[in-house]
Amino acid sequence: MSEHRRKPQQPQGGGRAAARRGQSGSSSGRRAAPRGATGSPADSYGSTSYGSGSYGAGGEGRPYGGRAEARRAAQRTGGRRRGGGPGGPNGPGRGRGRTAPPARKRFIDYPRAGKYGWQRWVPSWKLVSGLFIGFIGSLVAVAGIGYAMVSVPNVAQTATAQNNVYEWSDGTPMVATGGETNRQIVNLSQIPEAMRWAVISQENKTFYTDSGIDPKGIARAVFNMATGGQTQGGSTITQQYVKNARLDDQSQTVSRKFKEIFISIKVGATVKKDDILAGYLNSAYYGRGAYGIQAAARAYFNKEAVKLDPGECAFLAAMLKGATYYDPAGSVSIDPAATPQANARRAAAQMQDTLDKMVKYGHLSAAERAKYTGLPHWENPRSNTRLSGQIGYLVDLANSYLVAHSDETGITQEKLQLGGYTIKTTFDKTKVNQLKSAVEKVQKANIKPKERPDTDTHVQFGGASVDPATGAIKAIYGGEDWTKHFTDNADATGAQVGSTFKPFVLAAAMRDGVRDPHKDPVQAQDERTQVSPKSRFSGKNKLKIKDYDGTVWKNEKGEEWLQTNDGNESYGTPPNYMIDLREAMRESVNSAFVQLGLDVGLDKVKQAALDAGLKEDSLAGTSYPSFSIGISDPSAIRMAGAYATFAASGKQNEPFSVLEVKSKDGPVYEHKSNTKQAFTAAVADNVTDVLKTVVEKGTGTNAQLPGRDVAGKTGTTDGNKSAWFVGYTPQLSTAISMFRLDDNEKNKSRTFLEMYGTGGQKKIHGASFPAQIWHDYMFQALKGQPAEPFPTPEPIGEIVNAAPSPTPTPSATQSQESSPTPTPTPSATNSPSPTPSQSNCGFFGCSDTGGQNGGNGNGGNDTGGTGGGFPSSTPTATDTSTQSTTRGNGNGGFFGGTGN
């Protein structure tokens, strides 16, 4: 080979690194042949001595210019020489070298052959591409199989529902209703264009151009269901149509969702868009048992669907969001938050938003849209004659219990609408009829709206009866007729309870005690004195109320308040008008219980009410002393249940209305009691003993049942806008309410009216019509049951503000025996007379002889409105017109008295 074609010889030495490699090769043999040397022609540049580990004669060079080139050469020539590389078993200085056999080929080259270190674990592009293609192919195969297996649903055949069967507590049938399908299929030509565009604008504006599915929405729904999150429905009209058409399978599972996706894809590909839209509008649920646009038009507007105007169409589109929260008639039996007022606001806002979007997307002119600024005139939703009378209220109450406790029952509103359940309730048919008869008897005999239109219109009654031993609701009176009256008067009315709240103040005083005014606030919370019913507090009318530490209570305007009693009467012995709590309860003395509530602490009073069974959302704020005299508005059911806690010696049971539920597959739910000891027997039995005196010789004598122990309390509220009697025997607790409530014009406004002159009486007290209804019902309901006595209460607490002991008169015997004369206890006459601005106070109670800037709410006869506002001017004993309120309908000032 010519000289000029030969590769230039590497310079000797090659620098320090080469020198080191040379020395190492010479001495240890660890740097022999180049890595990957195979004896190929490429090795001809210089002789290689495997034994000596040198290149050429002196090891003065390395072929290929370095390790990387050597490795590439080795790969080109079929592999490395085993043992020839550094560190191999036959490496330099260790023996002979052998040629490695070629690597065996694998179907999946992973970890990768011929690669070392981290490169072994990096998949090749061929492997990645193959796996991706295989995955996509599998998905296509699965999708193809799924697509082929599903069929396009038929709304008329698949969207069906069953009735629910409701039973009385003895297992006899009450009614079969609730799951029937109210649907009439109509053609798209019979559905107004405004209805079509209202739904498209609000639900799926790309309906006519999309493929029928929303990939993002599907992924979100599947992920939520797979992870146990909130379930979601289809987000396109096509998906919703498929969901509606498959009412026979509403299980929230990933497999059902995937099946629904395949159906939606097939529907989107094979069914015309107009047919999908017609199917959706004919299958959607609009509330009131109405499936489909035709049934909805009749249920809400009593007209054919084709006659709906754009405003009505936008209204019905809002119902598709969930009629429970958008039907202006309200659904408080399902959710207390779904009041008529709240629903009307939501429906109006949604309707206006829909109309705006119709204009925005070019489906409605601005001029036409301007015609519809308020809710359309809608019809009474109650048309099922099988639910007339009290039956509808009973069914609503059972349904609301099941849905509200769905975590226990497993029954959602959607499942309940599908029906198929047999629901055994707690209601006693005989007692329900007896309560209805008792109300109607008093109403017919005394309430005459034609004769006294100014005083006897809008009069309503409510009632509930609860078993103290279990909490089972035995009977309710919800109103005159479920098909005509919107609100269940046994469940939620907003009527304040007045003086029937006072037993909770007494229970708190006996359980938690009053605070010591001589201690600092922290110590006063911990060091308390349990109160005996014999404790005395001031019963003075226009009493200046004080905080527990003796400082005069003032409102945020710095005004003192004078608490009044019913009829502006003072109770107790002058000059301090001290009265024990038993007598104060018997005569329903406001001033004594307002002061007691502050001494105990209104937070403790509230907790006692909650422990007895009232719900927090029905209680007014505790910022003002009037909380103790009933400005809260619990339902009749809750009041009966709370008094039942006292009847059961402090054992509290949640009121409930369903005993068990079954389906065709067997038991679904069975009620299990969860009794709590809310109060000790000593506290509860002493409350009962005090309430017995109310019926025996107090304001509740009209409720006496000959031969039976009865405990109870009357209640009348500010402005004489509601009156109550709540009472119990050991076997049954019942609450009766009476009020005037103007809830006409579709519940858009609810105004409580005064009852002065109602029923021909100067004023309605709890002792009048409510106590009479209670008596008539309980007399019949307990007939045939043995009379049971209440437990004898154990003595409890200390006598706070005890009466001073009279100075004993020495007897002749004592004088003869020269016994020491007892030191007389100072009496009121030994104390200096107070000035008009001073007060006469015992340990905790105070009786003031003066005060300024005082007031008594609305006449001082009854409780202030729930959370009522401060007077706009300095209140007087007759100031009834200048109060403002911040809660409810504003039925009074903060501190108006609660009468009996």
Buried (B, 14 or more C-beta within 10 A) or exposed (E): EEEEEEEEEBEEEBEEEBEEBBEBBBEEBBBBBBBBBBBEEBBEBBEBBBEBBBBBEEBBBBBBEEBEBBBEBBEEBEBBBBBBBEEBEBBBBBEEBEBBEEEEEEEEBEEBEEEEEEEEEBBEEEBEEEEEEEEEEEEEEEBEEBBEEBEBBEBEEBBBBBBBBBBBBEEEEBBBBBBBBBBBBBEBEBBBEBBBBBBBBBBBBEBEEBEBBBEEBBEBBBEBBEEEEEEBBBBBBBBBBBBBBBBEEBEBEEEBBBBBBBBBBBBBEEBEBEBBBBBBBBBBBBBBBBBBBBBBBBBBBEEBBBEBBBBBBBBBBBBBBBBBBBBBBBBBBBBBEBBBEBBBBBBBEBBBBBBBBBBEEEBBEEEBBEEBEEBBEBBEBBBBEBBBBBBBBBBBBBBBBBBBBBEEBEBBBEBBBBBBBBBBBBBBBBBBBBBBBBBBBBBEEBBBEEEBEEBBBBBBBBBBBBBBBBBBBBBBBBBBBBBEBBBBBBBBBBBBBBBBBBBBBBBBBBBBBBBBBEBEEEEBBEEBBBBBBBBBBBBBBBBBBBBBBEEBBEBEEEBBBBBBBBEBEBBBEEBBBBBBBBBBBBBBBBBBBBBBBBBBBBEBBBBBBBBBBBBEEBBBBBEBBBBBBBBBBBBBBBBBBBBBBBBBBBBBBBBBBBBBBBBEEEEBBEBEEEEEBBBBBBBBBBBBBBBBBBBBEBBBBBBBBEEBBBBBBBBBBBBBBBBBBBBBBBBBBBBBBBBBBEBEEBBEEBBBBBBEBBBEBEBBBBBBBBBBBBBBBBBBBBEEEEEEEBBEBEEBBBBBBBEEEEBEEEEEEBEEEEEEEEEEEEEEEEEEEBEEEEBBBBBBBBBBBBBEBBBBBBBBBBBBBBBBBBBEEEBBBEBBEBBEBEBBBBBBBBBBBBBB
